[in-house]
Amino acid sequence: MANVYEGAPDARQSDDPALPVSRFRPRYRALSYDETALHDSLKSAYAEVERLIESLPARRYRALAITALEESCMWAVKELTGERSA
């Protein structure tokens, strides 16, 4: 399967930036250039923090830190990719 970020959007992503977004996102709205750049910056920053956390001993608190990091990244991206504010 081709990566959705390479080339044209697949069926999961609309090419309409004004697409109304539901809480359950049956289709994702197209991101602007600035939103895409912010998305990529966020993901890079989270990957760097993940790399640092993974240098800790592999114990319970490290696992909890990774889980919390994953959740934080999810919420940040959901905020970015959700409905645009007026």
Contacts in CASP RR format, 6 or more apart in sequence:
PFRMAT RR
TARGET T0000
AUTHOR 0000-0000-0000
METHOD contacts of the structure
MODEL  1
MANVYEGAPDARQSDDPALPVSRFRPRYRALSYDETALHDSLKSAYAEVE
RLIESLPARRYRALAITALEESCMWAVKELTGERSA
2 10 0 8 1.000
4 10 0 8 1.000
4 12 0 8 1.000
4 13 0 8 1.000
8 15 0 8 1.000
9 15 0 8 1.000
9 30 0 8 1.000
11 27 0 8 1.000
12 27 0 8 1.000
12 28 0 8 1.000
13 27 0 8 1.000
13 28 0 8 1.000
13 29 0 8 1.000
13 30 0 8 1.000
14 27 0 8 1.000
14 28 0 8 1.000
14 29 0 8 1.000
14 30 0 8 1.000
15 30 0 8 1.000
16 29 0 8 1.000
16 30 0 8 1.000
17 29 0 8 1.000
17 30 0 8 1.000
17 31 0 8 1.000
17 32 0 8 1.000
18 29 0 8 1.000
19 27 0 8 1.000
19 29 0 8 1.000
19 30 0 8 1.000
20 83 0 8 1.000
21 28 0 8 1.000
21 29 0 8 1.000
21 81 0 8 1.000
21 82 0 8 1.000
21 83 0 8 1.000
25 82 0 8 1.000
28 81 0 8 1.000
29 81 0 8 1.000
29 82 0 8 1.000
31 39 0 8 1.000
31 80 0 8 1.000
31 81 0 8 1.000
35 80 0 8 1.000
35 81 0 8 1.000
38 80 0 8 1.000
39 77 0 8 1.000
39 80 0 8 1.000
39 81 0 8 1.000
42 73 0 8 1.000
42 76 0 8 1.000
42 77 0 8 1.000
42 80 0 8 1.000
43 73 0 8 1.000
43 77 0 8 1.000
46 69 0 8 1.000
46 72 0 8 1.000
46 73 0 8 1.000
46 76 0 8 1.000
49 69 0 8 1.000
50 66 0 8 1.000
50 69 0 8 1.000
53 62 0 8 1.000
53 65 0 8 1.000
53 66 0 8 1.000
53 69 0 8 1.000
54 62 0 8 1.000
54 66 0 8 1.000
56 62 0 8 1.000
56 65 0 8 1.000
END
